[in-house]
Amino acid sequence: MITKVLIAEDHETVNISVQKTLEDLAVMDIAHAYYCDDALYKITQAVRAGSSFDLLITDLHFEPDGRKQVLSGGMDLIIAAREVQPDLNILIFSLENRPAVIDQLYNKYDIDGFVPKARNDARSLKEAINEIAQHRRYFPHHIRQLIDKKNAYSFSEFDIRIITLLAQGMLQKDIPAHLQRNGIKPSGLSSIEKRLNQMKDALGFTKNEQLVAHCKDLGAI
């Protein structure tokens, strides 16, 4: 059961909205933090007082305002908070939409749920909190689809290097010379063309620009 929640969010209107969502779920013991350092302090104090938070709801990105901070964002806060309270449930509420980043949050940072800031996000927050209260991780359906799509094709390091060079504006005909200078093989133009064509065929694209845009959307580059 979730009865005590800390909201770490640097926008006051979002803080108020999340609080209203929690109150709709009959959660009344709610604390706020506009900075990650303050959030960690409140988590630490609550643990020391024997009154730990059940859930941390945090954004990933906090806008700098000149105030010096040790923790620069939500990912730093996740790591620090778990060191203080390993069993703390963590729900991310963010504008982040890159599947690779979201996938990392679940697999590397072991978050309990992710809700994107978007239409109907209050409903999604309620669903997420109810799931976490039942000791289940919450995966929004469309986020799961994006992650599955990302994992449907396995890009090699060579693939990513080629696509990254294209994304940086390098012409395809100039890539072989770059690879040769850096001792990377294969470096022949025919090998590069073949690999690009294999990726485009597998993903249903006809142009390099589509492949680059796709990889950017996935967070692969």
C-alpha positions in Angstrom: 0.0 0.0 0.0 1.2 3.5 -0.9 0.5 6.1 1.7 3.5 8.4 1.7 4.9 9.9 -1.5 7.6 12.4 -2.4 7.2 14.4 -5.7 10.5 15.7 -7.2 9.5 18.1 -9.9 10.8 21.6 -10.7 7.6 22.9 -12.2 5.0 24.0 -9.7 2.0 23.4 -11.9 3.1 19.8 -12.5 3.6 19.4 -8.8 0.1 20.5 -8.1 -1.3 18.3 -10.8 0.5 15.2 -9.5 -0.6 16.0 -5.9 -4.3 16.2 -7.1 -3.9 12.8 -8.7 -2.5 11.3 -5.5 -5.3 12.8 -3.5 -7.8 11.2 -5.9 -6.2 7.9 -4.8 -6.6 8.8 -1.1 -2.9 9.4 -0.7 -2.6 12.4 1.6 0.9 12.2 3.0 2.7 14.1 0.2 6.0 16.0 0.2 7.5 18.1 -2.6 11.0 18.9 -3.7 11.9 21.3 -6.5 15.6 20.2 -6.5 17.1 16.7 -6.6 19.4 17.5 -3.6 16.4 18.5 -1.6 14.6 15.3 -2.6 17.5 13.2 -1.4 17.7 15.1 1.9 14.0 14.5 2.5 14.4 10.8 1.7 17.4 10.5 4.1 15.6 12.3 6.9 12.5 10.2 6.5 14.6 7.0 6.7 16.4 8.2 9.8 13.1 9.1 11.4 11.7 5.6 10.7 9.0 7.0 8.5 10.3 6.2 5.0 8.5 7.2 1.7 6.7 4.5 -0.1 7.1 6.1 -3.5 9.3 8.7 -5.2 7.7 10.3 -8.3 10.4 12.2 -10.2 11.1 13.9 -13.4 14.4 13.2 -15.2 15.3 16.7 -16.3 15.6 19.6 -13.9 16.3 23.1 -15.3 19.3 24.8 -13.8 18.6 28.1 -12.2 22.0 29.1 -10.8 21.6 27.2 -7.5 24.5 24.8 -7.0 23.4 21.2 -7.0 25.3 17.9 -6.4 22.6 15.9 -8.1 22.0 17.2 -11.6 18.9 15.2 -12.6 16.5 12.4 -12.1 19.0 9.6 -12.9 21.4 10.9 -10.3 18.6 11.0 -7.8 17.5 7.5 -8.5 21.0 6.1 -7.8 21.5 8.3 -4.6 18.0 7.5 -3.3 18.4 3.8 -3.7 21.6 3.9 -1.7 19.7 5.5 1.2 16.6 3.4 0.8 17.1 0.3 -1.4 13.4 -0.7 -1.3 12.1 2.7 -2.4 9.6 2.5 -5.2 10.4 4.9 -8.1 8.1 6.2 -10.7 9.4 8.4 -13.5 7.1 11.1 -14.8 8.8 12.8 -17.8 8.7 14.2 -21.3 11.4 11.7 -22.2 10.3 9.5 -25.2 13.4 7.8 -26.5 12.9 4.0 -26.2 16.6 3.3 -25.6 16.6 5.7 -22.6 13.3 4.3 -21.2 14.6 0.8 -21.6 17.7 1.7 -19.7 15.7 3.1 -16.9 14.0 -0.3 -16.4 17.0 -2.5 -16.9 19.8 -0.5 -15.5 18.1 1.8 -12.9 15.4 -0.8 -12.0 12.6 1.7 -11.9 9.1 0.6 -11.0 7.2 2.5 -13.6 7.4 5.2 -16.3 4.6 7.6 -17.3 5.2 10.1 -20.1 3.9 13.6 -19.7 1.2 13.7 -22.4 -2.6 13.6 -22.9 -4.3 11.5 -20.3 -1.2 11.4 -18.1 -3.3 11.7 -14.9 -5.1 8.5 -15.8 -1.8 6.8 -16.6 -0.3 8.0 -13.2 -3.2 6.5 -11.4 -2.8 3.2 -13.2 1.0 3.2 -12.5 0.5 4.0 -8.8 -2.1 1.3 -8.4 0.2 -1.3 -10.2 3.2 -0.3 -8.0 1.0 -0.6 -4.9 0.4 -4.2 -5.9 4.1 -4.8 -6.2 4.0 -4.9 -10.0 6.1 -2.8 -12.4 4.1 -0.5 -14.7 4.9 -0.4 -18.5 2.7 1.9 -20.6 1.5 0.0 -23.6 2.9 2.3 -26.2 6.2 2.5 -24.4 6.4 -1.3 -24.4 5.7 -1.3 -28.1 8.5 1.2 -28.7 11.0 -0.8 -26.7 9.9 -4.0 -28.5 10.4 -2.2 -31.8 13.9 -1.1 -30.7 14.8 -4.6 -29.8 13.4 -6.1 -33.0 16.5 -5.2 -34.9 20.0 -5.6 -33.4 22.4 -2.9 -34.6 26.1 -3.7 -34.5 28.7 -1.3 -33.4 29.7 -1.0 -37.1 26.1 -0.2 -38.0 25.9 2.5 -35.4 29.2 4.1 -36.4 28.1 4.3 -40.1 24.7 5.8 -39.2 26.3 8.2 -36.7 28.6 9.5 -39.4 25.6 10.0 -41.8 23.7 11.8 -39.0 26.7 14.1 -38.5 26.5 15.1 -42.2 29.2 13.0 -43.7 28.5 11.9 -47.3 28.3 8.1 -47.8 31.2 8.3 -50.4 33.5 9.9 -47.7 32.9 7.3 -45.0 35.5 4.7 -46.3 38.3 7.2 -46.0 37.2 8.0 -42.4 37.1 4.4 -41.5 40.5 3.7 -43.0 42.0 6.6 -41.1 40.7 5.1 -37.9 41.7 1.5 -38.7 38.1 0.3 -38.9 37.3 -2.7 -41.1 35.5 -3.3 -43.4 36.1 0.1 -44.9 35.2 -0.4 -48.5 32.4 1.6 -50.1 30.7 -1.6 -51.4 30.7 -3.0 -47.8 29.2 0.1 -46.4 26.5 0.3 -49.2 25.7 -3.4 -48.6 25.3 -2.9 -44.8 23.1 0.2 -45.2 20.9 -1.7 -47.7 20.6 -4.6 -45.4 19.5 -2.3 -42.6 17.0 -0.5 -44.8 15.5 -3.7 -46.2 15.1 -5.2 -42.7 13.4 -2.0 -41.4 11.4 -1.2 -44.5 13.1 2.0 -45.5 14.3 3.2 -48.9 16.5 6.2 -47.9 19.4 6.7 -45.6 17.6 9.7 -44.2 14.8 7.5 -43.0 17.3 5.1 -41.3 19.0 8.0 -39.6 15.7 9.5 -38.3 14.6 6.1 -37.1 17.8 5.5 -35.1 17.5 9.0 -33.6 13.9 8.3 -32.5 15.0 5.0 -30.9 17.9 6.8 -29.1 20.4 4.4 -30.8 22.5 7.4 -31.9 
